[in-house]
């Protein structure tokens, strides 16, 4: 049967930049295998399927797929779907609650025009360190870099998760991050997560003056060789940032730029609430704009 879909560019307010997203509406009746097939057909970083809510007060249940796997949670699908459903609901400003695999996600949305808007969601799970990477030599081999490119300013490579795990890898600057050329034969030795290893490479040198961090994300075994913008990785990175920088108590706003090497510049807002020297709350935010609408047989 025909099912409506909308595509958006997320973590941007300009079409044909940011991270593309497909949202399939009226997804009731599709099983996981059918959803995976549709996601493979779109062949984007993620495709979202919107299902009726299961709990009172929730706007929808979301299932999120890459071209090869289902995810329990992801950032740009959450932001993009919130902007789209707010548009469908009439625009303006409203709070939405989604059920994802990780649990309920609370989003604040605001329309910014007929085709765009912004959304900000609180992390359902604060980041925690979940493992260690290989040494600098192993990481460098996996990324096509030199061992001296790895690590900077108190940051050390480690694996963090706020619902989806990432090997967070600091590098010395933009020159190093631009030279990354993943070599999959070295992947498992570097990132110790087997077939689902994802690498979030970052530096504190940025392209834009207003940015805090420049990043790239590689998840070849999830069907995403490189992602233009990764909210779930930014959420995981928040834990490493707090551990390494030890910011003062209060509210901190970071801007993470990503996708520049792909020609799809993206800007992710990362909000951190620090209380008693610990991360008490965090949120991911950004803009999105509608690109196309249509129907797909599924």
N, C-alpha and C positions, 0 to 999 in steps of 0.2 A: 504494500500500500504506500501511497505518497505521504511523506512526513516533511513538515516544514523544517528548514534549517536557516541559520544566519551565520555569517562569518564576521568576525571583528578583528581589528588589530589592537593589541592590548599593551599596556604600559607605554602608551603614546597617545597624542591627540592628532596625529597626522596619518592618513591612510598610507599603506605600503611601507610603513616602518613598524617598529614594535614587534610583538610576537603574534602571528596569526592564530586564530582559534575558530573552530567550527562548533556551533551549538545546535544540536538536534532537538527540536521541540516535539511534543506529542510522542514521546518515546515509549509510552506504556505498551506492553506486549512484546517488546524486543528482549530476547535473552542475551546473555553475555557473549555468546559466539557471534550473534548477529551484530551486536554493537562493535565487537572487535573488527568484523569485516567492514563495517561502515567506516570506522576510524582508519583502517588500512586504505580504504578508497580515498578519503580526504588526504591522508598522508601528511598531516600537520604534526606539530609537536604534541598537541592534545586535541581530542574531540570530546565534548561534553554531551551527555544525554540527560534531558530534564524529565523527571518522573514525578508523579503526584506525591505530596508530602505524606509521611507516615505518622507524624506527631502534630498535635494542635500547635498553632503558632508558627509553624515552619512554612516557608514559601514553596520549597521543592526538595526532592531528593535528587542528588546529582551522582552520576557515575562517570568516571573520567578515564579515558583510554589514550595511550600513545598508539602508534601504528602497530605495536607488537605486544602491549601489556596493559592491564588495568592498574591504576594507581589509587591508593586510599585517599589522596589529598594532593592538590596542586594549586599554585598561586595564581597563574595567569588565567586558568579556567574559572576560578572563583571570582576574580575581579571582572572578567569579561561577561560572565553569566549574570552577575549582579547588575552591571550596567544595562545589559539587554533586558532583563526581566523588569527592571525599574522603568525602562522605556515602554515595554508592553503594558505595564500597570498604569501608565499615564504620566510618567516623568516626575519632576519635582524632586523632593528629598524624602527618603524613607529608609527604615531599617528592615533588613531581610535576614532570615535564618535559613541556611541550607543544611541538609543532612548529607555528609560525605562519609567515606569509609572510616575516617578518623574520629567522627562524632559531629555534633552540631557546630556550624561556623556562623558567627554573627557578623553581618556586613552592614555598614552605613553607606548609602548611595546618594548621589546628587547628579541630576541631569545637567549637562553643560551645553545643550542644544538639542536639536531634533535627533541627531544621529550619534551623539556622544555623551559621555558622562565620566564620573570618577567613582571609585569604590574603595573602601578601606575595611579590612576584616581583622578581627582579633585572632591570634593564634589559639587554636583549641588545645594545643600541647606546647609547653615551653621547650626550647631546645635542650638537648642533653648530649654529652659526649658518649659515643657508643663504640669506639674502637680506635685502633692505631693504624696508620699507614705504614708502608715500607719506608726505607731510609731515603735520603735525598737522591742518591744515585739511582735507585729503583724508580722513584717518581720522575726524575729527569728523563730516564730512558723511555718511560711510558708517554711522556709529553713531547719528546723530541727536543729537549732542552739540555743544558749543562747543569751539573750538580750545584754549581755556584749561583744559579738562577733561583734556587728554591730557598724560601724562608726570608723574612724581613721584619724589622722593627718589633721584635718580641713575639711575632706570630710564628707558630710551628704547625706543620701539617698534622691534621687529625680528622677523625670522622665524627660528624655531628648529625643529629636528626631532630626535627620537630614534627615528625610524622612520616618523613621520607629521608633516608640517609644519604649524605654526600661526604666525599673526601674533600675537605677544604684545604686548598694548597696555596699558600702565599708565595708570590714571586717578586723579584726585585723592582719591577717597573713595567712600563708600557712596552719597552723593547722586548723584554722577555715574554710577556703575555701575547704579543703579536707573533712571536716565533713558534708558538705551540703548534705541534703537528702530531696528534695522537697516534701512537703505535700500539695496536691492539695486542700484539704478541707479548708485550710487557705489562699489560693492564692488570692482570690478577696479582702479579708480584708486587706492584706498586700500591694497589688500593684494597687488597685483601677482602673483597666482597664478592668474589666469584663472578657469576654471569650478570649480576645486576649492579655492578660497580658504576658509580657516577663521580665525576671529578669536577669540583667547583674551584676554578683557578682565579685568583684575585691579586690586585696590587693597590697600593694607596696613591699611586700617581694616577691622575685622571685626565680624560680628554676635555671635559667640560669644567669650567671654573667652579660651578656650584655643586659638583659631585663629591662624594666622600670616598667611594670605592669604584674601581673598574674591574669587571668580571667577565669570565667566559665559563660556560658549562658544557661538559661533554658526557653524554650517556649513551654510547653506541649500542650497548646490549639491551637498552630499553627502546630501541628504534629511533633514538634522537641523537644523531652524531654530534651536532652542536645545536644549542637552544638559544634563540635571540634574547629571552628574558625568563628568569626562573624564580618565581616567588617562593617556592618551597625551599630552594637552595638558600635564598636570602634569609629565610626563617631559620634554617639550620645554622647559617653563618653567624646569626645574632649571638649564639652561645659562645662561639670562639671569640667574637669581638669583645664581649663582656669579660671573658677570662683574660684576654690579652691586653686590652686597653684599660680595664678597670675604671670606667667612667664614674664620675661623682653621682651621688643620689640626685634624682630628678628625672625629667623627661628629655630624651635625646632624639633628634630627627636626623637620619642618614639618608643619602640619595645614592643608590647603586646604579651605575651605568653599565649596560650590557648590550651585546648585539652589534657593536660598532664594526667589528671585523667582518661581519656578515652583511654589512650594508643595511642593517635594520636597527638603528639606534633605539634604545629603550631606556626608560628611567623608572626605577622601582623605589618607592618610599618605604623605609624601614623605621618604625617608631619603637623606641625602647623606654620602658619605665623601670628605673632602678631604685630600689628601696633597701636600705640596710646593706648596701654593697652587692645586692643580688638582683637578678632580672626578675621583676615581679609581673610584668606584662609586656606584650609585644604585638605589633600589628604590621600588616603589609598593605600598601595602598598604591593606587595609580589610576591612570585614565584609560579609556578604551573608546573606539569609534567603529561604527558599523561599516562594513565594506560591501557585502553582498547578501542577498536573500533569495531563497528558492525552495524547491522540494527535491527530495531524494526518495527513490524506491527502496523500502526496507521492510 
